[in-house]
C-alpha cells in the first residue's frame, strides 16, 4: 500500500491505495480536510502560524490513519502555497519534527504533469482536451491527448489567492465579475488563445462540487471521468455566480472550504469555456494525488 498527501492551498487530501502490475490504482481509503493553508498570508508569500498549526493537526490525524491501515511510508506533496512561501522551511521542519512526515515541494509544471497522469487514468481523450485543475493558490491548464502532453502551464490564479486579493460584494456584482475576468485575461489569456480544443476536462476539486450541485448527490465516479450535460452545467455555473454567501452556507452539496470560494471558481470556469468555445464538459475524479501515486516508486 502507498499513501499520498496532497497539501493544497485550501484542502489537504489523503489517499491510500495499491497500484497493480498494470499501473492501475485501487483506492483503499480517501479523505479530505479544509485546512486553508494559504489563508491570511498568501499575498505576503508567507504561511501564518495559525495556518501551520491547522496543517500539523491535520497531518497528525492523517498519519494515525495511515498507521491504522498499516502504511509506513507516506509521500506528502506541497503545492502553490508552500512553494511560494518565504517561510516554508518553518512548516517543513515543524511537520518533520512533529509528525515524521517529509514534505516534497514540487513546481507548478510538475504539478501539471501529475494532474495529467491522474486524469489520463480515468478516460481516453479521443480528441485533444484541456484539463483544468482549480486550486486555491494556482490553476493548471494542460492541453493533452491520449499520447502526450501538448502544452501546459500553471498560473497563480487560485481561488483563495483571488478571494484575498479582491473585495467582492455579496452576491458578486457585474462589476466584480468584469474585474475578475479582466484579471484572468491579463494572467493567462495569451496562453489560452493559442489552444485549439472544444473539450474541457475538470480535474476533481471544484468540479466535483459542480457535479454535486447539478445532480444533488455525491460524485462517485468509481475511477472514470463522466461527461455532463452542457446546458445544465452552464445553468449551474450561473446559479453559483448569482448566489449569496447565506445561500451557499445552507447548501449541503458545497463542502465548507468552498462555500466562500465557489463563485470565483464558477466565474473562472465560465470564462475559460467562453475563451475556447467549449462544447463538451467532462469531470474526472482523479488529479494530482492519483497521478503522483501511480508514478511513486
C-alpha positions, 0 to 999 in steps of 0.5 A: 500500500502507498499513501499520498498527501496532497497539501493544497492551498485550501484542502489537504487530501489523503489517499491510500491505495495499491497500484497493480502490475498494470499501473492501475490504482485501487483506492483503499481509503480517501479523505479530505480536510479544509485546512486553508493553508494559504489563508491570511498570508498568501499575498505576503508569500508567507504561511501564518502560524495559525495556518501551520498549526491547522496543517500539523493537526491535520497531518497528525490525524492523517498519519494515525490513519495511515498507521491504522491501515498499516502504511509506513511510508507516506509521500506528502506533496506541497503545492502553490502555497508552500512553494511560494512561501518565504517561510516554508522551511518553518512548516517543513521542519515543524511537520518533520519534527512533529509528525515524521512526515517529509514534505516534497515541494514540487513546481507548478509544471510538475504539478501539471504533469501529475494532474495529467497522469491522474486524469489520463487514468480515468478516460481516453481523450479521443480528441485533444482536451484541456484539463483544468485543475482549480486550486486555491493558490494556482490553476493548471491548464494542460492541453493533452491527448491520449499520447502526450502532453501538448502544452501546459502551464500553471498560473497563480490564479487560485481561488483563495489567492483571488478571494484575498486579493479582491473585495467582492460584494455579496452576491458578486456584482457585474462589476466584480465579475468584469474585474475578475475576468479582466484579471484572468485575461491579463494572467493567462489569456495569451496562453489560452488563445493559442489552444485549439480544443472544444473539450474541457476536462475538470480535474476533481476539486471544484468540479466535483462540487459542480457535479454535486450541485447539478445532480444533488448527490455525491460524485462517485465516479468509481475511477472514470471521468463522466461527461455532463450535460452542457446546458445544465452545467452552464445553468449551474455555473450561473446559479453559483455566480448569482448566489449569496454567501447565506445561500451557499452556507445552507447548501449541503452539496458545497463542502465548507472550504468552498462555500466562500470560494465557489463563485470565483471558481464558477466565474473562472470556469465560465470564462475559460469555456467562453475563451475556447468555445467549449462544447463538451464538459467532462469531470474526472475524479482523479488529479494530482494525488492519483497521478503522483501515486501511480508514478511513486516508486 
